[in-house]
Amino acid sequence: MKKQIPAVKGTKDILPGEAKKWQCVEVMVKYICELYGYKEIRTPVFEATELFEKGTGETSDIVIKEMYTFVDKAGRSLTLRPEYTPSVVRSIIENRLYLKPEPLRFYYIGPMFRYDKPQKGRYRQFHQLDVEVFNEEDPAVDAELVEMADHLLQELHVAGTETLVNSVGCKKCRPFYTKELRSQAERAREALCPDCRRKVITNPLRIFDCKVEACREIAQTFPKITDYLCQECREHFNRFCEHLDFFGIKYRIEPRLVRGLDYYTKTTFEIISTKLGAQDAIIGGGRYDDMMKEFGGPDICAIGFAMGLERLLSVVPFKKKREPFLYVAYLGEEAKRAGMSLVRLLRREGVECLLEYRDKSLKTQMGRANKLGASWVLIIGEEEVRKERYQLKNMATGQQEEKSREEILGVIRKAS
Ligand code: AMP
């Protein structure tokens, strides 16, 4: 036996049955995004490592521990994107999209890569829908983004979700909070996990992301960022919440929701599913008003969210129903050719057909059609070829009738 080569740890194949579900979700995602004025953008899977170091942030877990970084043949350090936002910001600046009259609203669906510990709902290659809007300061747009996510989840019949919101302040007010948080975390240092001890120095806000129970309990005693917001951030947050009320969106203010990335300012939000285990976040997002400027672009604000598609798919209820299709069973070379020409015609009319080139007995072919869930079977033998009339069997009723090409098309059209 030759040695088999398995898939890389933390990655998984999306097999045909599953891929169909992905297609359904992707169609809905695109439809909703376009309804809200977002346009698709596609950027490369890998970028200069520096882009994420600077964008995602040097103190974030992603940059410290999770990037797939490699040196290419020319000695450049490249990274498989662990998230999408820095790429889209780079692209806007590079292509000067901000000079165009179109609104700066973008969406993207694609794979992300993080060297995280694989578990249920957490993979090393996973997929995100990413939605970003630029140059809109009004907190109404923050609320509209949450409303859009809510709309999408409703269209996909996802039940049992909860929306958590918070504000993480801005460059003016956050340093006061961080200072106070650091001094309190310093006092609790000994009881924190080694990772959080490091965060006390590098970025104490990240302690709130820790999943270790002891750290979570201690974090509950820390001050709330919402008590430290400046006038501007407080007003922005209050108005964001008012707009959510206006849209009738139910939400919970979660003062310890800081999110794992360094760049957030003001609004942050998360939509979690009560049906998922430890990895319960389906959507995470927030404002990042300073990133564009930091990357040498114009001083324009931004807000966006990322939705994990693996997690989303695991909570979307799918109907088992297979699309109707016609199976062609034939006997003999002439019948096979007649079948080939018939399926060619029917496919051009939009009918899904399957003809398997295996020259098996009619009985075997009927068995296959049944097993595959065909809606109709077209039976072609010598007699049918001669008459140019074929046996069409309705698999649900068992009824079988002789039909011409046109009649077959008529029957299928009527049924679909
Ligand atoms: P983030 O970019 O970390 O804010 O994550 C946004 C969303 O992507 C999360 O709410 C998850 O749904 C999904 N996600 C993040 N990391 C992973 C992962 N390693 N595997 C699967 N989904 C993920």
Boltz pocket constraint, residues with backbone or C-beta under 6 A from the ligand:
constraints:
  - pocket:
      binder: B
      contacts: [[A, 82], [A, 83], [A, 114], [A, 116], [A, 121], [A, 122], [A, 123], [A, 124], [A, 125], [A, 126], [A, 127], [A, 128], [A, 260], [A, 271], [A, 281], [A, 282], [A, 283], [A, 284], [A, 285], [A, 306], [A, 307], [A, 308], [A, 309], [A, 310], [A, 311]]
      max_distance: 6.0
